[in-house]
Amino acid sequence: MRNVAGGWRFSTREEYAAVVEGFVLEGQQARLTQAALETLAVVAYQQPVSRARVSAVRGVNVDGVMRTLLNRGLVEEAGQDGEHGATLYRTTSYFLERIGIVSLDESPDLAPHLPDLAEVEEELAPSTPEAPETTEATQVTEEATDDA
């Protein structure tokens, strides 16, 4: 037994590792999809969080992905939202164990990976439309209305 991420894990001798690993992992898919990893990141950084909020952050429906994460034991229900009654989700201790940390306090900050606020504001600022070019037809029409 070994202490891992604040809990205990069974281990085996190195010479038996391949056989034991094959037995334990038989029938399990080892990798998560990109969608599952993104959804898991949203849950981890915003927990407790509803499916609707995760969907809003990702911009796609996450129902199927959330079912997968629940079935794999990486997320769990964390109660109900008092305002809307939606089910809230959080990561599990198994998730912490799999990524090798004891608590979410050890997870990396998002700030270094986010764009600078000034860049975002500049990108979101409405662009000022340029004055339309006047053509001869526009000038003739304007002159005709001035004469009337």
C-alpha positions in Angstrom: 0.0 0.0 0.0 1.2 3.5 -0.9 0.1 6.9 0.2 -1.1 8.8 -3.0 -3.0 12.2 -3.0 -4.0 11.9 0.6 -5.3 8.3 0.3 -4.0 4.8 0.0 -3.5 2.8 -3.1 -2.7 -0.9 -3.6 0.5 -1.6 -5.5 2.2 -4.7 -6.8 5.7 -5.8 -7.4 7.2 -4.6 -10.7 7.5 -8.1 -12.2 3.7 -8.6 -11.8 2.7 -5.1 -12.9 1.9 -5.9 -16.5 -0.4 -8.8 -15.6 -2.2 -6.9 -12.8 -2.5 -3.8 -15.0 -4.1 -5.9 -17.8 -6.6 -7.4 -15.3 -7.5 -4.0 -13.8 -7.8 -2.1 -17.0 -9.6 -4.8 -19.0 -12.6 -3.3 -20.7 -11.8 0.3 -19.6 -11.2 3.1 -22.0 -8.0 4.8 -20.8 -8.3 8.2 -22.5 -10.8 11.0 -22.3 -12.0 12.9 -25.4 -11.1 16.5 -25.8 -14.7 17.4 -25.0 -14.6 15.4 -21.8 -11.3 17.1 -20.8 -12.7 20.6 -21.5 -15.9 19.8 -19.5 -13.9 18.4 -16.6 -11.8 21.5 -16.5 -14.9 23.7 -16.4 -16.3 21.6 -13.5 -12.9 21.6 -11.7 -12.5 25.4 -11.9 -16.1 26.5 -11.3 -17.5 23.9 -9.0 -20.1 23.4 -7.8 -21.6 24.1 -11.2 -24.7 23.1 -13.2 -24.8 21.4 -16.5 -26.4 24.5 -18.0 -23.5 26.6 -16.8 -20.9 24.2 -18.2 -22.8 24.2 -21.5 -22.8 28.0 -21.5 -19.0 28.1 -20.9 -18.3 25.5 -23.6 -20.9 26.7 -26.0 -22.2 23.1 -26.7 -24.5 20.6 -25.0 -22.6 18.6 -22.4 -25.2 16.1 -21.2 -23.5 13.1 -22.8 -20.1 14.1 -21.7 -21.3 14.7 -18.1 -22.8 11.2 -18.1 -19.4 9.8 -19.1 -17.6 11.7 -16.4 -20.2 10.6 -13.8 -19.9 6.9 -14.9 -16.1 7.1 -14.7 -16.3 8.5 -11.2 -14.5 11.8 -12.1 -17.5 14.1 -11.2 -20.4 13.7 -8.7 -23.6 15.4 -7.8 -23.1 18.2 -5.2 -26.6 19.2 -4.4 -29.1 21.5 -5.9 -28.9 25.2 -7.0 -31.1 27.1 -4.6 -32.4 29.6 -7.2 -33.2 27.2 -10.2 -33.2 23.8 -8.6 -30.6 22.5 -11.1 -28.3 19.7 -10.1 -24.8 20.9 -9.2 -21.6 18.9 -9.9 -18.1 18.8 -8.5 -15.0 16.7 -9.0 -14.4 13.7 -6.9 -11.4 12.5 -4.8 -10.8 9.9 -7.6 -10.3 12.8 -10.0 -7.8 14.4 -7.6 -6.0 11.1 -7.3 -5.9 10.6 -11.1 -4.3 14.0 -11.6 -1.9 13.5 -8.7 -3.0 16.2 -6.3 -4.4 16.2 -2.8 -6.8 19.2 -3.1 -7.9 21.7 -5.8 -5.8 24.3 -4.1 -2.9 22.7 -5.8 -4.3 23.1 -9.3 -2.6 25.6 -11.6 -3.9 29.2 -11.9 -5.8 30.0 -15.0 -4.6 33.6 -15.2 -1.4 32.9 -17.1 -3.4 31.2 -19.8 -6.0 33.9 -20.2 -5.7 36.8 -22.6 -5.0 40.3 -21.3 -8.1 42.2 -20.3 -7.2 45.1 -22.6 -6.9 42.8 -25.6 -10.4 41.4 -24.9 -11.9 44.8 -24.5 -10.3 46.0 -27.7 -11.6 42.9 -29.6 -15.1 43.4 -28.2 -15.2 47.2 -28.8 -17.6 48.1 -31.6 -15.7 49.3 -34.7 -16.6 52.8 -35.9 -18.0 52.6 -39.4 -16.1 54.5 -42.0 -18.0 57.3 -43.8 -19.4 56.0 -47.1 -17.6 57.1 -50.2 -19.6 59.5 -52.3 -20.0 58.6 -56.0 -21.1 60.8 -58.9 -24.6 59.2 -58.7 -24.8 60.1 -55.0 -23.7 63.7 -55.7 -26.2 64.1 -58.6 -29.0 62.9 -56.4 -28.0 65.2 -53.6 -27.8 68.2 -56.0 -31.3 67.3 -57.5 -32.9 67.3 -54.0 -31.2 70.6 -53.1 -32.6 72.2 -56.2 -36.2 71.1 -55.4 
